[in-house]
Amino acid sequence: MSNDSKKTNNDEMLPEYDFSKGVKGKYADRLAEGTNLVFLQPDVAKEFPDSQSVNEALRSYLKSRKSKPGREIA
């Protein structure tokens, strides 16, 4: 941000922001297509620092379920 930029302490939009031709939710469908948001309880979230660790744990769990004989996965 440059030193020339206007700083305001209120919630008003600056005049240079023009959203008159904006479309609400234009990209919402695109975002939702590739997203499956899951909220973890705080005690569970403490064990997983990021989404990669959650995915690894879930894949490991699913793999262990598939390898048990006589167990059908719905």
Backbone as XML, in Angstrom:
<?xml version="1.0"?>
<chain id="A" units="angstrom">
  <residue number="1" name="MET">
    <atom name="N" x="0.848" y="-1.165" z="0.000"/>
    <atom name="CA" x="0.000" y="0.000" z="0.000"/>
    <atom name="C" x="0.895" y="1.230" z="0.000"/>
  </residue>
  <residue number="2" name="SER">
    <atom name="N" x="0.627" y="2.174" z="-0.849"/>
    <atom name="CA" x="1.465" y="3.358" z="-0.948"/>
    <atom name="C" x="1.147" y="4.342" z="0.160"/>
  </residue>
  <residue number="3" name="ASN">
    <atom name="N" x="2.071" y="5.235" z="0.410"/>
    <atom name="CA" x="1.868" y="6.257" z="1.421"/>
    <atom name="C" x="0.829" y="7.275" z="0.982"/>
  </residue>
  <residue number="4" name="ASP">
    <atom name="N" x="0.546" y="7.334" z="-0.323"/>
    <atom name="CA" x="-0.414" y="8.284" z="-0.857"/>
    <atom name="C" x="-1.853" y="7.837" z="-0.639"/>
  </residue>
  <residue number="5" name="SER">
    <atom name="N" x="-2.060" y="6.561" z="-0.306"/>
    <atom name="CA" x="-3.427" y="6.051" z="-0.188"/>
    <atom name="C" x="-4.141" y="6.719" z="0.976"/>
  </residue>
  <residue number="6" name="LYS">
    <atom name="N" x="-5.423" y="6.890" z="0.806"/>
    <atom name="CA" x="-6.238" y="7.524" z="1.832"/>
    <atom name="C" x="-6.537" y="6.520" z="2.931"/>
  </residue>
  <residue number="7" name="LYS">
    <atom name="N" x="-6.379" y="6.946" z="4.147"/>
    <atom name="CA" x="-6.711" y="6.083" z="5.278"/>
    <atom name="C" x="-7.940" y="6.646" z="5.970"/>
  </residue>
  <residue number="8" name="THR">
    <atom name="N" x="-8.896" y="5.786" z="6.210"/>
    <atom name="CA" x="-10.094" y="6.216" z="6.908"/>
    <atom name="C" x="-10.328" y="5.310" z="8.097"/>
  </residue>
  <residue number="9" name="ASN">
    <atom name="N" x="-10.984" y="5.834" z="9.081"/>
    <atom name="CA" x="-11.300" y="5.057" z="10.273"/>
    <atom name="C" x="-12.777" y="4.701" z="10.327"/>
  </residue>
  <residue number="10" name="ASN">
    <atom name="N" x="-13.516" y="4.988" z="9.274"/>
    <atom name="CA" x="-14.936" y="4.652" z="9.275"/>
    <atom name="C" x="-15.204" y="3.496" z="8.324"/>
  </residue>
  <residue number="11" name="ASP">
    <atom name="N" x="-16.441" y="3.086" z="8.291"/>
    <atom name="CA" x="-16.822" y="1.937" z="7.475"/>
    <atom name="C" x="-17.313" y="2.335" z="6.082"/>
  </residue>
  <residue number="12" name="GLU">
    <atom name="N" x="-17.130" y="3.563" z="5.685"/>
    <atom name="CA" x="-17.594" y="4.028" z="4.388"/>
    <atom name="C" x="-16.646" y="3.569" z="3.291"/>
  </residue>
  <residue number="13" name="MET">
    <atom name="N" x="-17.213" y="3.267" z="2.129"/>
    <atom name="CA" x="-16.407" y="2.896" z="0.969"/>
    <atom name="C" x="-15.758" y="4.151" z="0.396"/>
  </residue>
  <residue number="14" name="LEU">
    <atom name="N" x="-14.563" y="4.005" z="-0.073"/>
    <atom name="CA" x="-13.890" y="5.113" z="-0.723"/>
    <atom name="C" x="-14.509" y="5.347" z="-2.100"/>
  </residue>
  <residue number="15" name="PRO">
    <atom name="N" x="-14.495" y="6.584" z="-2.573"/>
    <atom name="CA" x="-15.148" y="6.896" z="-3.853"/>
    <atom name="C" x="-14.560" y="6.146" z="-5.044"/>
  </residue>
  <residue number="16" name="GLU">
    <atom name="N" x="-13.288" y="5.760" z="-4.972"/>
    <atom name="CA" x="-12.678" y="5.073" z="-6.122"/>
    <atom name="C" x="-13.125" y="3.619" z="-6.259"/>
  </residue>
  <residue number="17" name="TYR">
    <atom name="N" x="-13.825" y="3.089" z="-5.275"/>
    <atom name="CA" x="-14.349" y="1.725" z="-5.369"/>
    <atom name="C" x="-15.714" y="1.778" z="-6.035"/>
  </residue>
  <residue number="18" name="ASP">
    <atom name="N" x="-15.809" y="1.149" z="-7.203"/>
    <atom name="CA" x="-17.072" y="1.173" z="-7.941"/>
    <atom name="C" x="-17.563" y="-0.263" z="-8.145"/>
  </residue>
  <residue number="19" name="PHE">
    <atom name="N" x="-18.564" y="-0.634" z="-7.392"/>
    <atom name="CA" x="-19.144" y="-1.968" z="-7.503"/>
    <atom name="C" x="-20.510" y="-1.919" z="-8.198"/>
  </residue>
  <residue number="20" name="SER">
    <atom name="N" x="-20.774" y="-0.854" z="-8.910"/>
    <atom name="CA" x="-22.091" y="-0.693" z="-9.533"/>
    <atom name="C" x="-22.393" y="-1.772" z="-10.571"/>
  </residue>
  <residue number="21" name="LYS">
    <atom name="N" x="-21.350" y="-2.359" z="-11.161"/>
    <atom name="CA" x="-21.566" y="-3.411" z="-12.159"/>
    <atom name="C" x="-21.218" y="-4.790" z="-11.599"/>
  </residue>
  <residue number="22" name="GLY">
    <atom name="N" x="-21.059" y="-4.850" z="-10.288"/>
    <atom name="CA" x="-20.726" y="-6.116" z="-9.637"/>
    <atom name="C" x="-21.904" y="-7.076" z="-9.629"/>
  </residue>
  <residue number="23" name="VAL">
    <atom name="N" x="-21.601" y="-8.357" z="-9.588"/>
    <atom name="CA" x="-22.634" y="-9.387" z="-9.563"/>
    <atom name="C" x="-22.456" y="-10.191" z="-8.274"/>
  </residue>
  <residue number="24" name="LYS">
    <atom name="N" x="-23.456" y="-10.160" z="-7.426"/>
    <atom name="CA" x="-23.380" y="-10.874" z="-6.158"/>
    <atom name="C" x="-23.346" y="-12.381" z="-6.398"/>
  </residue>
  <residue number="25" name="GLY">
    <atom name="N" x="-22.376" y="-13.051" z="-5.784"/>
    <atom name="CA" x="-22.287" y="-14.502" z="-5.878"/>
    <atom name="C" x="-21.822" y="-15.029" z="-7.225"/>
  </residue>
  <residue number="26" name="LYS">
    <atom name="N" x="-21.154" y="-14.209" z="-8.003"/>
    <atom name="CA" x="-20.757" y="-14.591" z="-9.358"/>
    <atom name="C" x="-19.927" y="-15.877" z="-9.378"/>
  </residue>
  <residue number="27" name="TYR">
    <atom name="N" x="-19.051" y="-16.055" z="-8.407"/>
    <atom name="CA" x="-18.167" y="-17.213" z="-8.387"/>
    <atom name="C" x="-18.534" y="-18.214" z="-7.289"/>
  </residue>
  <residue number="28" name="ALA">
    <atom name="N" x="-19.655" y="-18.032" z="-6.639"/>
    <atom name="CA" x="-20.049" y="-18.904" z="-5.531"/>
    <atom name="C" x="-20.217" y="-20.357" z="-5.975"/>
  </residue>
  <residue number="29" name="ASP">
    <atom name="N" x="-20.844" y="-20.589" z="-7.114"/>
    <atom name="CA" x="-21.049" y="-21.960" z="-7.594"/>
    <atom name="C" x="-19.723" y="-22.655" z="-7.885"/>
  </residue>
  <residue number="30" name="ARG">
    <atom name="N" x="-18.804" y="-21.916" z="-8.486"/>
    <atom name="CA" x="-17.489" y="-22.475" z="-8.802"/>
    <atom name="C" x="-16.757" y="-22.901" z="-7.529"/>
  </residue>
  <residue number="31" name="LEU">
    <atom name="N" x="-16.835" y="-22.066" z="-6.522"/>
    <atom name="CA" x="-16.176" y="-22.369" z="-5.261"/>
    <atom name="C" x="-16.817" y="-23.583" z="-4.603"/>
  </residue>
  <residue number="32" name="ALA">
    <atom name="N" x="-18.126" y="-23.634" z="-4.598"/>
    <atom name="CA" x="-18.841" y="-24.722" z="-3.939"/>
    <atom name="C" x="-18.607" y="-26.069" z="-4.626"/>
  </residue>
  <residue number="33" name="GLU">
    <atom name="N" x="-18.380" y="-26.084" z="-5.922"/>
    <atom name="CA" x="-18.176" y="-27.333" z="-6.660"/>
    <atom name="C" x="-16.999" y="-28.143" z="-6.133"/>
  </residue>
  <residue number="34" name="GLY">
    <atom name="N" x="-15.921" y="-27.478" z="-5.794"/>
    <atom name="CA" x="-14.725" y="-28.181" z="-5.373"/>
    <atom name="C" x="-14.487" y="-28.144" z="-3.877"/>
  </residue>
  <residue number="35" name="THR">
    <atom name="N" x="-15.510" y="-27.816" z="-3.102"/>
    <atom name="CA" x="-15.332" y="-27.645" z="-1.670"/>
    <atom name="C" x="-16.306" y="-28.503" z="-0.886"/>
  </residue>
  <residue number="36" name="ASN">
    <atom name="N" x="-15.779" y="-29.162" z="0.116"/>
    <atom name="CA" x="-16.609" y="-29.889" z="1.067"/>
    <atom name="C" x="-16.126" y="-29.453" z="2.445"/>
  </residue>
  <residue number="37" name="LEU">
    <atom name="N" x="-16.749" y="-28.439" z="2.978"/>
    <atom name="CA" x="-16.315" y="-27.831" z="4.223"/>
    <atom name="C" x="-16.835" y="-28.627" z="5.407"/>
  </residue>
  <residue number="38" name="VAL">
    <atom name="N" x="-15.928" y="-28.981" z="6.305"/>
    <atom name="CA" x="-16.281" y="-29.737" z="7.502"/>
    <atom name="C" x="-15.693" y="-29.006" z="8.698"/>
  </residue>
  <residue number="39" name="PHE">
    <atom name="N" x="-16.502" y="-28.788" z="9.720"/>
    <atom name="CA" x="-16.027" y="-28.136" z="10.935"/>
    <atom name="C" x="-15.662" y="-29.187" z="11.962"/>
  </residue>
  <residue number="40" name="LEU">
    <atom name="N" x="-14.445" y="-29.091" z="12.466"/>
    <atom name="CA" x="-13.974" y="-30.031" z="13.479"/>
    <atom name="C" x="-14.211" y="-29.448" z="14.870"/>
  </residue>
  <residue number="41" name="GLN">
    <atom name="N" x="-14.516" y="-30.315" z="15.799"/>
    <atom name="CA" x="-14.633" y="-29.891" z="17.185"/>
    <atom name="C" x="-13.238" y="-29.479" z="17.665"/>
  </residue>
  <residue number="42" name="PRO">
    <atom name="N" x="-13.143" y="-28.541" z="18.607"/>
    <atom name="CA" x="-11.836" y="-28.028" z="19.043"/>
    <atom name="C" x="-10.854" y="-29.108" z="19.487"/>
  </residue>
  <residue number="43" name="ASP">
    <atom name="N" x="-11.330" y="-30.125" z="20.201"/>
    <atom name="CA" x="-10.416" y="-31.171" z="20.663"/>
    <atom name="C" x="-9.828" y="-31.969" z="19.500"/>
  </residue>
  <residue number="44" name="VAL">
    <atom name="N" x="-10.608" y="-32.165" z="18.448"/>
    <atom name="CA" x="-10.135" y="-32.890" z="17.266"/>
    <atom name="C" x="-9.211" y="-31.979" z="16.452"/>
  </residue>
  <residue number="45" name="ALA">
    <atom name="N" x="-9.570" y="-30.723" z="16.320"/>
    <atom name="CA" x="-8.777" y="-29.774" z="15.535"/>
    <atom name="C" x="-7.368" y="-29.607" z="16.106"/>
  </residue>
  <residue number="46" name="LYS">
    <atom name="N" x="-7.197" y="-29.765" z="17.392"/>
    <atom name="CA" x="-5.875" y="-29.650" z="18.016"/>
    <atom name="C" x="-4.910" y="-30.701" z="17.478"/>
  </residue>
  <residue number="47" name="GLU">
    <atom name="N" x="-5.436" y="-31.835" z="17.066"/>
    <atom name="CA" x="-4.603" y="-32.940" z="16.581"/>
    <atom name="C" x="-4.198" y="-32.793" z="15.118"/>
  </residue>
  <residue number="48" name="PHE">
    <atom name="N" x="-4.843" y="-31.890" z="14.391"/>
    <atom name="CA" x="-4.598" y="-31.735" z="12.963"/>
    <atom name="C" x="-4.224" y="-30.292" z="12.646"/>
  </residue>
  <residue number="49" name="PRO">
    <atom name="N" x="-2.963" y="-30.042" z="12.329"/>
    <atom name="CA" x="-2.533" y="-28.672" z="12.077"/>
    <atom name="C" x="-3.023" y="-28.092" z="10.746"/>
  </residue>
  <residue number="50" name="ASP">
    <atom name="N" x="-3.400" y="-28.963" z="9.803"/>
    <atom name="CA" x="-3.824" y="-28.464" z="8.495"/>
    <atom name="C" x="-4.690" y="-29.494" z="7.789"/>
  </residue>
  <residue number="51" name="SER">
    <atom name="N" x="-5.244" y="-29.098" z="6.634"/>
    <atom name="CA" x="-6.142" y="-29.991" z="5.896"/>
    <atom name="C" x="-5.420" y="-31.225" z="5.374"/>
  </residue>
  <residue number="52" name="GLN">
    <atom name="N" x="-4.143" y="-31.101" z="5.054"/>
    <atom name="CA" x="-3.388" y="-32.253" z="4.551"/>
    <atom name="C" x="-3.342" y="-33.359" z="5.607"/>
  </residue>
  <residue number="53" name="SER">
    <atom name="N" x="-3.125" y="-32.998" z="6.861"/>
    <atom name="CA" x="-3.053" y="-34.018" z="7.907"/>
    <atom name="C" x="-4.410" y="-34.675" z="8.137"/>
  </residue>
  <residue number="54" name="VAL">
    <atom name="N" x="-5.470" y="-33.930" z="7.993"/>
    <atom name="CA" x="-6.822" y="-34.499" z="8.120"/>
    <atom name="C" x="-7.061" y="-35.488" z="6.986"/>
  </residue>
  <residue number="55" name="ASN">
    <atom name="N" x="-6.717" y="-35.086" z="5.758"/>
    <atom name="CA" x="-6.913" y="-35.968" z="4.605"/>
    <atom name="C" x="-6.093" y="-37.244" z="4.726"/>
  </residue>
  <residue number="56" name="GLU">
    <atom name="N" x="-4.854" y="-37.143" z="5.197"/>
    <atom name="CA" x="-4.021" y="-38.333" z="5.371"/>
    <atom name="C" x="-4.634" y="-39.282" z="6.392"/>
  </residue>
  <residue number="57" name="ALA">
    <atom name="N" x="-5.126" y="-38.740" z="7.496"/>
    <atom name="CA" x="-5.739" y="-39.576" z="8.531"/>
    <atom name="C" x="-6.999" y="-40.258" z="8.003"/>
  </residue>
  <residue number="58" name="LEU">
    <atom name="N" x="-7.820" y="-39.522" z="7.272"/>
    <atom name="CA" x="-9.045" y="-40.107" z="6.730"/>
    <atom name="C" x="-8.737" y="-41.180" z="5.687"/>
  </residue>
  <residue number="59" name="ARG">
    <atom name="N" x="-7.742" y="-40.938" z="4.832"/>
    <atom name="CA" x="-7.366" y="-41.957" z="3.841"/>
    <atom name="C" x="-6.847" y="-43.221" z="4.522"/>
  </residue>
  <residue number="60" name="SER">
    <atom name="N" x="-6.063" y="-43.035" z="5.563"/>
    <atom name="CA" x="-5.540" y="-44.180" z="6.309"/>
    <atom name="C" x="-6.686" y="-44.964" z="6.946"/>
  </residue>
  <residue number="61" name="TYR">
    <atom name="N" x="-7.631" y="-44.260" z="7.506"/>
    <atom name="CA" x="-8.796" y="-44.903" z="8.116"/>
    <atom name="C" x="-9.600" y="-45.673" z="7.065"/>
  </residue>
  <residue number="62" name="LEU">
    <atom name="N" x="-9.849" y="-45.040" z="5.935"/>
    <atom name="CA" x="-10.616" y="-45.713" z="4.881"/>
    <atom name="C" x="-9.884" y="-46.934" z="4.348"/>
  </residue>
  <residue number="63" name="LYS">
    <atom name="N" x="-8.576" y="-46.828" z="4.192"/>
    <atom name="CA" x="-7.786" y="-47.959" z="3.715"/>
    <atom name="C" x="-7.867" y="-49.118" z="4.708"/>
  </residue>
  <residue number="64" name="SER">
    <atom name="N" x="-7.808" y="-48.825" z="5.994"/>
    <atom name="CA" x="-7.881" y="-49.883" z="7.010"/>
    <atom name="C" x="-9.250" y="-50.556" z="7.017"/>
  </residue>
  <residue number="65" name="ARG">
    <atom name="N" x="-10.291" y="-49.798" z="6.743"/>
    <atom name="CA" x="-11.638" y="-50.389" z="6.670"/>
    <atom name="C" x="-11.772" y="-51.302" z="5.462"/>
  </residue>
  <residue number="66" name="LYS">
    <atom name="N" x="-11.200" y="-50.908" z="4.347"/>
    <atom name="CA" x="-11.296" y="-51.711" z="3.124"/>
    <atom name="C" x="-10.504" y="-53.014" z="3.234"/>
  </residue>
  <residue number="67" name="SER">
    <atom name="N" x="-9.450" y="-53.011" z="4.021"/>
    <atom name="CA" x="-8.588" y="-54.196" z="4.093"/>
    <atom name="C" x="-9.123" y="-55.254" z="5.043"/>
  </residue>
  <residue number="68" name="LYS">
    <atom name="N" x="-10.151" y="-54.962" z="5.819"/>
    <atom name="CA" x="-10.704" y="-55.957" z="6.742"/>
    <atom name="C" x="-11.660" y="-56.870" z="5.984"/>
  </residue>
  <residue number="69" name="PRO">
    <atom name="N" x="-11.427" y="-58.173" z="6.019"/>
    <atom name="CA" x="-12.305" y="-59.105" z="5.299"/>
    <atom name="C" x="-13.706" y="-59.125" z="5.890"/>
  </residue>
  <residue number="70" name="GLY">
    <atom name="N" x="-14.690" y="-59.281" z="5.007"/>
    <atom name="CA" x="-16.077" y="-59.380" z="5.455"/>
    <atom name="C" x="-16.703" y="-58.040" z="5.805"/>
  </residue>
  <residue number="71" name="ARG">
    <atom name="N" x="-15.998" y="-57.003" z="5.573"/>
    <atom name="CA" x="-16.517" y="-55.677" z="5.900"/>
    <atom name="C" x="-16.922" y="-54.964" z="4.623"/>
  </residue>
  <residue number="72" name="GLU">
    <atom name="N" x="-18.187" y="-54.638" z="4.504"/>
    <atom name="CA" x="-18.683" y="-53.967" z="3.312"/>
    <atom name="C" x="-18.777" y="-52.472" z="3.595"/>
  </residue>
  <residue number="73" name="ILE">
    <atom name="N" x="-18.285" y="-51.682" z="2.668"/>
    <atom name="CA" x="-18.329" y="-50.220" z="2.812"/>
    <atom name="C" x="-19.450" y="-49.683" z="1.967"/>
  </residue>
  <residue number="74" name="ALA">
    <atom name="N" x="-20.305" y="-48.911" z="2.604"/>
    <atom name="CA" x="-21.451" y="-48.328" z="1.893"/>
    <atom name="C" x="-21.051" y="-47.170" z="1.040"/>
  </residue>
</chain>
